[in-house]
Amino acid sequence: MKAFLRRLQAPQINGLSVALGVAATHLAIGGLFGETAGLAAVSGAVCASLPDVPNPPQRVLSRVLPAALAGAIVTLLVGLTDGSLGATVALVAVVGFLSLMTLAWGARAGPLSFSPILAMVFAMAWDRTAGATSPWEHAAWVGVGGVVYAGWARSAAVLMRHRLRELALAQALQAASARVRSRAQRIALAVGADEARIRASIADDVVLADALQAARDQVFAARRSPRSRKQTDLLLGLIELRDLLLASRLDTELLGQDFPGRQWRAALADTLRQLADVLAALADTLVLGTPVPEMSAAAGREQLAARLADIQAPPGDSRAHVVSALQSRLGHMLGDVAAMVARQASPADVESSWTPEKLAPFVSPEGWPLDALKPHLTLQSGVLRHALRSAIALSLAYALGAALPWAAHPFWLMLSVAVVLRGTLDQTLARRNGRIIGTVQGCLLVMLLAHVPSTWLLSLCFIAAVGTAHAYVNLRYRVAATAATLMALLQPLMLDPGSSPAIGERLADTFIGAGLAWLFSFVLPSWERSVVPRLAVQLREALARHAANMLHWMPGPDVQLAQRLSRQQAYTALAALAAAAQRTRVEPERVRLPEAEIEAALSHGYRLMALLGAVQQLTQRRVDRLDAARVETALPLARKACVDVLNGEPMSGTDPAETPDGDAGAWPEHLGQQDLTPWLLRRLRLCRHESREVFAALDRLQPH
């Protein structure tokens, strides 16, 4: 059993906790106050459970209690408007609009935005599942169920906090391992990457950025303890490794595609794959409790050096200096991964300079400030357009459902529209297909369960469906849709075993609802071209801020903290633009973003980040091999030039001898050289060059 639990991922553990919490709420309220109160409390618990996702304990109540309150209020309003089709349709429109406007608070509001809609569905189904009660009494029990579940969710988060932090950190390690492997593949295969590999690389970057942020939210928000300090050190090492990995792309195109070039590439790629294996093994240590992997940075460097030395190159081949630089860079990565392994194997109680106050800016924002709504009170806002679109679609779906011959469950049609219609077309299409397939699978399962006479077994299946739907809604929606179908069709069977489930009606409502949602995705559409100009400005500003922070000689603690924060902001801006590039591919061709321009902006943006990281590595790890006087003069000039370019200002006040880029592809000597200042100066020239390229690529995305 212990081995089975160790293999559960965070969403699955969370889904299991939700199922147990809903069951406990039912048993507690139903046992004390009767079955009618218990079933009403279940509705409140399920609505409150939606925002109960893996989070530090201190964040649980601020997310779950608003959902519980919204569920009770919506339940009361549905009860008060019962019997009036016009009033109910108007209520659907208002609730749908207000619910979707909560997306102004970002992704964390996604589950909360659906809670009132689900509460509305449960309230509309109430007379068919639990018998009639007054609207006030029904709403009160729904609220009680939500509050009871909130207490469960807070307690469960406290009990699971250590495991959830381990799993979040392991997920980040696995994402980093996958990113290292894809980087190794690109280095080994060719100088120029084809379109498919570029897209895969961008997708890997987005996954890694999301995994690192999820780990930050879990680990950095934890109370300081020996265990959390070790986890913090591991995560900080992984974040630094991402910068080194990004810098590993630099200069590899200079190796060429002749026989020695391919051999050098193969040696570098194999070393990266070994690092990926260690990262994956370290993730297994956290998840499965396997022994900490063994790794020696010195042995890895020796192995790489021996392999590179065996490659026969033409006498006097200047690429030997590039190979030496790449070898040194991989040596740093070997050292950093070895340090992470050693930290995992070391005693937990090691002091750290990273206090909760220093880590707080890196954690995702929390709370529901009303100021977040102001930018979205315009039709130019995608949030407002989606809220209006959804309000019209939901009210029309309910009215249509009430007019259909099988008008017993008009809220099923409304629910299908609610779960399928998303803010972007690609998400809507994915939900549409998953909803249809999942509903068919769920109906087939219900046909089998309809012959089960045991009420307690059906109740057990219902609770399992609640947990499964919660666990897989963001992983594999097809599975979540299957579980949701079980929830909807098992409720009547639990009250009347042996009755005929409304399978035909469920299928019809699903197909019609999915079609309506797809059609309404073209009403007040939010195409990616409308948001990319804003994303482009955010990216330019983030890169300018990062360049201003990074190009410093001997930075103090405050500047180092600012470097980390601006780096996170720049990666977030790059990930947002990359996500828009992925979503636009399913949009109509007439509004689709030009892929070449988007990929150029991303490529130059990541390359500038790599160069800035490479400068930082040189000024931190090779300070004894730099000419301090020359570097102190060059860094401010480069900093001003990069910031001016990214802010759209003409470069001024720079030394012309330091700024030409015609020779930016040339490389200075590295092999056997003590003074690495020429390499730093080359990096600075390339930083200016990439700043201009980023600005030009992003400028082409602006409407003219």
LINKAMO-V743839 format. One record per residue. PSI is psi in radians with two decimals (NA if undefined). BURIAL is 1 if it has 24 or more other C-alpha atoms within 12 Angstrom, else 0. Layout:
{{PSI;BURIAL} {PSI;BURIAL}}
This chain:
{{-0.72;0} {-0.71;0} {-0.68;0} {-0.80;0} {-0.59;0} {-0.46;0} {-0.11;0} {2.38;0} {2.93;1} {-0.80;1} {-0.59;1} {-0.72;1} {-0.74;1} {-0.72;1} {-0.69;1} {-0.73;1} {-0.72;1} {-0.78;1} {-0.79;1} {-0.66;1} {-0.73;1} {-0.74;1} {-0.74;1} {-0.68;1} {-0.76;1} {-0.83;1} {-0.73;1} {-0.91;1} {-0.75;1} {-0.69;0} {-0.57;0} {-0.60;0} {0.09;0} {2.83;0} {-0.63;0} {-0.82;1} {-0.66;1} {-0.74;1} {-0.64;1} {-0.70;1} {-0.58;1} {-0.73;1} {-0.81;1} {-0.67;1} {-0.73;1} {-0.74;1} {-0.73;1} {-0.44;1} {-0.34;1} {-0.79;1} {0.02;1} {1.39;1} {2.91;1} {2.03;1} {2.73;1} {2.63;1} {-0.63;1} {-0.18;1} {-0.09;1} {-0.94;1} {-0.62;1} {-0.27;1} {-0.67;1} {-0.73;1} {-0.71;1} {-0.63;1} {-0.68;1} {-0.75;1} {-0.77;1} {-0.70;1} {-0.74;1} {-0.75;1} {-0.81;1} {-0.68;1} {-0.76;1} {-0.78;1} {-0.68;1} {-0.72;1} {-0.67;1} {-0.48;1} {0.06;0} {2.34;1} {-0.22;0} {1.92;0} {-0.75;0} {-0.81;0} {-0.66;0} {-0.75;1} {-0.72;1} {-0.71;1} {-0.71;1} {-0.76;1} {-0.78;1} {-0.82;1} {-0.74;1} {-0.75;1} {-0.88;1} {-0.65;1} {-0.80;1} {-0.37;1} {-0.35;1} {-0.27;1} {-0.13;1} {-0.38;1} {0.08;1} {-2.92;1} {-0.53;0} {-0.35;1} {-0.06;1} {-0.94;1} {-0.68;1} {-0.61;1} {-0.41;1} {-0.30;1} {-0.83;1} {-0.61;1} {-0.74;1} {-0.66;1} {-0.66;1} {-0.73;1} {-0.81;1} {-0.72;1} {-0.66;1} {-0.51;1} {-0.02;1} {-0.84;1} {-0.37;1} {-0.09;1} {-0.52;1} {0.09;1} {2.82;0} {2.43;0} {2.97;1} {2.61;0} {-0.66;1} {-0.76;0} {-0.76;0} {-0.83;1} {-0.64;1} {-0.77;1} {-0.60;1} {-0.79;1} {-0.72;1} {-0.75;1} {-0.70;1} {-0.71;1} {-0.73;1} {-0.76;1} {-0.64;1} {-0.71;1} {-0.72;1} {-0.81;1} {-0.72;1} {-0.76;1} {-0.73;0} {-0.67;1} {-0.66;1} {-0.77;1} {-0.60;0} {0.05;1} {-0.71;1} {-0.78;1} {-0.70;1} {-0.62;1} {-0.74;1} {-0.77;1} {-0.66;1} {-0.72;1} {-0.70;1} {-0.67;1} {-0.69;1} {-0.70;1} {-0.72;1} {-0.69;1} {-0.69;1} {-0.68;1} {-0.77;1} {-0.66;1} {-0.66;1} {-0.70;1} {-0.74;1} {-0.60;1} {-0.72;1} {-0.69;1} {-0.73;1} {-0.64;1} {-0.68;1} {-0.55;1} {-0.93;1} {2.84;1} {-0.89;0} {2.30;0} {2.47;0} {3.00;0} {-0.68;0} {-0.73;0} {-0.58;0} {-0.78;1} {-0.74;1} {-0.68;1} {-0.75;1} {-0.75;1} {-0.72;1} {-0.68;1} {-0.72;1} {-0.77;1} {-0.78;1} {-0.74;1} {-0.76;1} {-0.72;1} {-0.72;1} {-0.69;1} {-0.69;1} {-0.68;1} {-0.72;1} {-0.79;1} {-0.59;1} {-0.87;1} {-0.82;1} {-0.46;1} {-0.10;1} {2.65;1} {2.55;1} {2.21;1} {2.87;0} {-0.72;0} {-0.79;1} {-0.54;1} {-0.70;1} {-0.75;1} {-0.66;1} {-0.77;1} {-0.71;1} {-0.76;1} {-0.72;1} {-0.69;1} {-0.66;1} {-0.65;1} {-0.73;1} {-0.64;1} {-0.61;1} {-0.68;1} {-0.75;1} {-0.68;1} {-0.72;1} {-0.68;1} {-0.35;1} {-0.29;1} {-0.35;1} {2.40;1} {-0.15;1} {-0.45;1} {-0.29;1} {-0.13;1} {-0.38;1} {-3.09;1} {0.30;0} {-3.08;0} {-0.86;0} {-0.68;1} {-0.76;1} {-0.64;1} {-0.74;1} {-0.77;1} {-0.78;1} {-0.72;1} {-0.77;1} {-0.74;1} {-0.71;1} {-0.65;1} {-0.72;1} {-0.68;1} {-0.65;1} {-0.70;1} {-0.71;1} {-0.69;1} {-0.71;1} {-0.74;1} {-0.74;1} {-0.69;1} {-0.62;1} {-0.64;1} {-0.71;1} {-0.60;1} {-0.74;1} {-0.70;1} {-0.83;1} {-0.14;1} {0.36;0} {2.83;0} {2.61;0} {2.28;1} {2.60;1} {2.38;1} {2.36;1} {2.04;1} {-0.68;1} {-0.76;0} {-0.69;0} {-0.71;1} {-0.72;1} {-0.74;0} {-0.75;0} {-0.75;1} {-0.73;1} {-0.71;0} {-0.73;1} {-0.62;1} {-0.47;0} {-0.21;0} {2.20;0} {2.05;0} {2.75;0} {2.51;0} {2.37;0} {0.23;0} {2.06;0} {-0.24;0} {-0.26;1} {-0.54;1} {-0.65;1} {-0.76;1} {-0.71;1} {-0.72;1} {-0.75;1} {-0.67;1} {-0.75;1} {-0.70;1} {-0.76;1} {-0.54;1} {-0.67;1} {-0.72;1} {-0.73;1} {-0.74;1} {-0.70;1} {-0.72;1} {-0.70;1} {-0.66;1} {-0.65;1} {-0.73;1} {-0.76;1} {-0.66;1} {-0.66;1} {-0.59;1} {-0.21;1} {2.90;0} {2.57;0} {-0.58;0} {1.35;0} {2.24;0} {2.59;0} {2.54;0} {-0.12;0} {1.84;1} {2.84;0} {-0.57;0} {-0.67;0} {-0.54;0} {-0.37;1} {-0.72;0} {-0.28;0} {-0.07;1} {2.52;1} {2.53;1} {2.70;0} {2.88;1} {3.06;0} {1.13;0} {2.35;0} {-0.40;0} {-0.40;0} {-0.36;0} {-0.46;0} {-0.80;0} {-0.24;0} {0.16;1} {0.85;0} {2.63;0} {-0.18;0} {-0.24;0} {2.27;1} {-0.56;1} {-0.84;1} {-0.72;1} {-0.72;1} {-0.68;1} {-0.77;1} {-0.79;1} {-0.79;1} {-0.68;1} {-0.77;1} {-0.78;1} {-0.74;1} {-0.77;1} {-0.70;1} {-0.69;1} {-0.73;1} {-0.76;1} {-0.71;1} {-0.72;1} {-0.65;1} {-0.43;1} {-0.25;0} {2.75;0} {-0.53;0} {1.03;0} {0.29;0} {-0.53;0} {1.12;1} {-0.41;1} {-0.33;1} {-0.74;1} {-0.74;1} {-0.72;1} {-0.69;1} {-0.73;1} {-0.73;1} {-0.71;1} {-0.36;1} {-0.74;1} {1.97;1} {3.10;1} {-0.39;1} {2.75;1} {-0.70;1} {-0.66;1} {-0.66;1} {-0.77;1} {-0.73;1} {-0.76;1} {-0.66;1} {-0.87;1} {-0.75;1} {-0.66;1} {-0.79;1} {-0.85;1} {-0.75;1} {-0.67;1} {-0.74;1} {-0.79;1} {-0.74;1} {-0.68;1} {-0.67;1} {-0.71;1} {-0.68;1} {-0.60;1} {-0.59;1} {-0.75;0} {-0.35;1} {-0.36;1} {0.06;0} {2.07;0} {-0.17;0} {2.05;0} {-0.69;0} {-0.57;0} {-0.68;0} {-0.66;1} {-0.68;1} {-0.73;1} {-0.66;1} {-0.81;1} {-0.72;1} {-0.65;1} {-0.65;1} {-0.86;1} {-0.69;1} {-0.76;1} {-0.72;1} {-0.71;1} {-0.59;1} {0.09;1} {-0.55;1} {-0.02;1} {-1.06;0} {1.72;1} {-0.45;1} {-0.73;1} {-0.75;1} {-0.68;1} {-0.64;1} {-0.81;1} {-0.67;1} {-0.65;1} {-0.71;1} {-0.77;1} {-0.78;1} {-0.70;1} {-0.30;1} {-0.43;1} {-0.86;1} {-0.62;1} {-0.59;1} {-0.61;1} {-0.50;1} {1.31;0} {2.40;0} {-0.15;0} {2.94;0} {2.05;1} {2.62;1} {1.13;1} {-0.78;1} {-0.75;0} {-0.71;1} {-0.77;1} {-0.78;1} {-0.79;1} {-0.63;1} {-0.83;1} {-0.77;1} {-0.77;1} {-0.74;1} {-0.68;1} {-0.72;1} {-0.77;1} {-0.73;1} {-0.75;1} {-0.71;1} {-0.21;1} {-0.23;1} {0.05;1} {2.23;1} {0.96;1} {2.64;1} {1.37;1} {2.68;1} {-0.46;1} {-0.36;1} {-0.40;1} {-0.34;1} {-0.69;1} {-0.72;1} {-0.73;1} {-0.64;1} {-0.73;1} {-0.76;1} {-0.70;1} {-0.77;1} {-0.78;1} {-0.70;1} {-0.72;1} {-0.69;1} {-0.74;1} {-0.71;1} {-0.73;1} {-0.71;1} {-0.58;1} {-0.59;1} {-0.57;1} {1.13;1} {2.57;1} {2.17;1} {1.06;1} {2.58;0} {3.12;0} {-0.69;0} {-0.72;0} {-0.66;0} {-0.70;0} {-0.72;1} {-0.60;1} {-0.80;1} {-0.72;1} {-0.77;1} {-0.55;1} {-0.78;1} {-0.73;1} {-0.68;1} {-0.75;1} {-0.67;1} {-0.73;1} {-0.69;1} {-0.73;1} {-0.64;1} {-0.74;1} {-0.67;1} {-0.69;1} {-0.68;1} {-0.66;1} {-0.62;1} {-0.72;1} {-0.55;1} {-0.27;1} {-0.33;1} {0.01;0} {2.79;1} {2.50;0} {-0.55;0} {-0.39;0} {0.04;0} {2.51;1} {2.54;1} {2.03;1} {-0.65;1} {-0.75;0} {-0.71;1} {-0.83;1} {-0.57;1} {-0.76;1} {-0.76;1} {-0.75;1} {-0.82;1} {-0.59;1} {-0.83;1} {-0.61;1} {-0.68;1} {-0.72;1} {-0.70;1} {-0.72;1} {-0.74;1} {-0.70;1} {-0.67;1} {-0.67;1} {-0.77;1} {-0.73;1} {-0.71;1} {-0.77;1} {-0.27;1} {-0.74;0} {-0.33;0} {0.53;1} {-0.53;0} {-0.14;0} {0.39;0} {2.60;1} {1.80;0} {-0.71;0} {-0.80;0} {-0.70;0} {-0.75;1} {-0.48;0} {-0.70;0} {-0.64;1} {-0.84;1} {-0.64;1} {-0.80;1} {-0.69;1} {-0.84;1} {-0.71;1} {-0.82;1} {-0.79;1} {-0.73;1} {-0.77;1} {-0.83;1} {-0.47;1} {0.06;1} {0.31;0} {2.57;0} {2.47;0} {2.42;1} {2.76;0} {0.35;0} {2.70;0} {2.08;0} {-0.53;0} {-0.32;0} {-0.11;1} {-0.14;1} {2.53;0} {0.10;0} {-0.50;0} {0.35;0} {-0.39;1} {-0.26;0} {2.77;0} {2.50;1} {3.08;1} {2.51;1} {-0.75;1} {2.09;0} {0.16;0} {2.34;0} {-0.72;0} {1.97;0} {0.20;1} {-0.70;1} {-0.63;1} {-0.71;1} {-0.75;1} {-0.64;1} {-0.73;1} {-0.72;1} {-0.70;1} {-0.75;1} {-0.55;1} {-0.77;1} {-0.73;1} {-0.83;1} {-0.54;1} {-0.75;1} {-0.70;1} {-0.72;1} {-0.83;1} {-0.77;1} {-0.75;1} {-0.74;1} {-0.57;1} {-0.57;1} {-0.32;1} {-0.20;1} {2.52;0} {2.34;0} {NA;0}}
